[in-house]
Amino acid sequence: MGNDMKHLPTVSRAKEEIEYLQDYVSLAEVYHANTLKKEIIKLYAYTGSIQKVALQLNEEREARNLPLIDAAFVSYTIQSKPQDPLHKLLRTNYLQKTKHIRKKPAEKGKYSY
């Protein structure tokens, strides 16, 4: 670690962060991805990328002659009402991460439906 090291938190704050991250890792590792929705959640936990999730799932789906999914479907799934703690964590994080994009209201008259 050079001079670009991030600011160190207090020891108690660091312990909290470690605990939080360990819980997150445990949730992801034991997550039972037995539905498409849960596969999306687990893959997103591991990749952090909507595009990568769609690509990876579509490779498997193509091999099994299943209909392909798109990034919008992955995004919608992550934003849907969480049914479990891992999904809840990822959804909260995703909504925070994308807030700047989603907050901009469309200008009046700019889009016609």
Secondary structure, 3 states (H helix, E strand, C coil): CCCCCCCCCCHHHHHHHHHHHHHHHHHHHHCCCCCHHHHHHHHHHHHCCHHHHHHHHHHHHHHCCCCCCCHHHHHHHHHCCCCCHHHHHHHHHHHHHCHHHHCCCCCCCCCCC
